[in-house]
Amino acid sequence: MLGGTEKKFGYEWDIYREIIPLHEKQFVEWISPVPLSFFKGRRFLDAGCGIGRNSLWALKAGAASAYAFDYDGRTVRVARENLKDFPNCEVGFESIYDISFQGEFDITFCIGVIHHLRDPKKAVENLVAALKPGGTLILWVYAREGNERFLRFFDPLRKHVTSRIPPIITRYIAIGLTALLKVYLLFPHCSEYLKRLKERSFRHAEAMVFDQLLPEIAHYWTRAEVAHLVEGLPVTIKHLTHTNGMSWTLIAEKAVVQTVRIQNSEDRIQNGI
Ligand SMILES: C[S@@+](CC[C@H](N)C(=O)[O-])C[C@H]1O[C@@H](n2cnc3c(N)ncnc32)[C@H](O)[C@@H]1O
């Protein structure tokens, strides 16, 4: 069922629809240590693709084909426009809960989506089912570790206020907070992440703040909780990286099923056993 969170993201992506070079840097960090070149010649699935700002770089890196989907109509329209130069990429309107791919993709990735879902386990299960044996799952989610101060002081504002009011008002709050952030960033900082935030234009810093304020659901998971997302599924975790000290990138490989031929009685007779 289409809930409020998807619609709110639709509002966001309708405003911040352009893909900029900074998005490439972000994507490279979010999927690290998997390099962009890994996409060359492979078929990938981008679940909850937003405006297509991640798929674009994977396609430019030479992916063979792709299916990107999102569960908001406005967002899908923007993604189709942004990815129109790639006939090998289909953009669909679909929920991550409803996809029914079985063993079709070399890579499935899901960036910044799972932590906004009511049933993250079910979503991950579907992403793993969509992978070919030996395929690679890439998830990027918010971390609890590294966000303790943010969670104490800022997240209650999202939970109790900005996720519950009309997005247009939330946007004005985001603009005000971005102005404060820009002033804060004028001071010297040791954190590499904060140093890099300085590089963002006001509009793109505002987009980031707005994105934090909008969703009704935003899980900030511990390392163990992220590992738990794939527990019981036929994958092996290859990397679980604390990206930028405030998020988790999980890279897992789907098991290659060994087909064992059971000799039946006919075989035995023919072979004189
Ligand atoms: C924070 S955005 C991230 C978008 C994109 N992955 C990116 O990194 O730019 C979360 C996206 O998940 C989508 N979404 C939320 N629930 C979904 C669902 N059930 N199925 C598919 N997409 C969903 C939203 O519409 C939104 O575009």
PDBQT file of the ligand as one rigid body, heavy atoms in Angstrom, charges set to zero:
ROOT
HETATM    1  C1  LIG A 301      15.712   8.696   0.679  1.00  0.00    +0.000 C 
HETATM    2  S1  LIG A 301      15.013   8.231  -0.843  1.00  0.00    +0.000 S 
HETATM    3  C2  LIG A 301      16.416   7.452  -1.636  1.00  0.00    +0.000 C 
HETATM    4  C3  LIG A 301      16.285   7.440  -3.136  1.00  0.00    +0.000 C 
HETATM    5  C4  LIG A 301      17.469   6.885  -3.905  1.00  0.00    +0.000 C 
HETATM    6  N1  LIG A 301      17.774   5.517  -3.553  1.00  0.00    +0.000 N 
HETATM    7  C5  LIG A 301      18.689   7.766  -3.723  1.00  0.00    +0.000 C 
HETATM    8  O1  LIG A 301      19.643   7.372  -3.046  1.00  0.00    +0.000 OA
HETATM    9  O2  LIG A 301      18.668   8.859  -4.286  1.00  0.00    +0.000 OA
HETATM   10  C6  LIG A 301      13.962   6.867  -0.484  1.00  0.00    +0.000 C 
HETATM   11  C7  LIG A 301      13.181   6.398  -1.710  1.00  0.00    +0.000 C 
HETATM   12  O3  LIG A 301      12.528   5.171  -1.401  1.00  0.00    +0.000 OA
HETATM   13  C8  LIG A 301      11.275   5.162  -2.057  1.00  0.00    +0.000 C 
HETATM   14  N2  LIG A 301      10.405   4.174  -1.409  1.00  0.00    +0.000 N 
HETATM   15  C9  LIG A 301       9.822   4.253  -0.197  1.00  0.00    +0.000 A 
HETATM   16  N3  LIG A 301       9.078   3.151   0.031  1.00  0.00    +0.000 NA
HETATM   17  C10 LIG A 301       9.220   2.347  -1.063  1.00  0.00    +0.000 A 
HETATM   18  C11 LIG A 301       8.694   1.072  -1.437  1.00  0.00    +0.000 A 
HETATM   19  N4  LIG A 301       7.880   0.409  -0.640  1.00  0.00    +0.000 N 
HETATM   20  N5  LIG A 301       9.048   0.542  -2.616  1.00  0.00    +0.000 NA
HETATM   21  C12 LIG A 301       9.895   1.212  -3.451  1.00  0.00    +0.000 A 
HETATM   22  N6  LIG A 301      10.403   2.441  -3.156  1.00  0.00    +0.000 NA
HETATM   23  C13 LIG A 301      10.067   2.997  -1.980  1.00  0.00    +0.000 A 
HETATM   24  C14 LIG A 301      10.797   6.600  -1.924  1.00  0.00    +0.000 C 
HETATM   25  O4  LIG A 301       9.763   6.912  -2.825  1.00  0.00    +0.000 OA
HETATM   26  C15 LIG A 301      12.096   7.370  -2.157  1.00  0.00    +0.000 C 
HETATM   27  O5  LIG A 301      12.279   7.721  -3.500  1.00  0.00    +0.000 OA
ENDROOT
TORSDOF 0
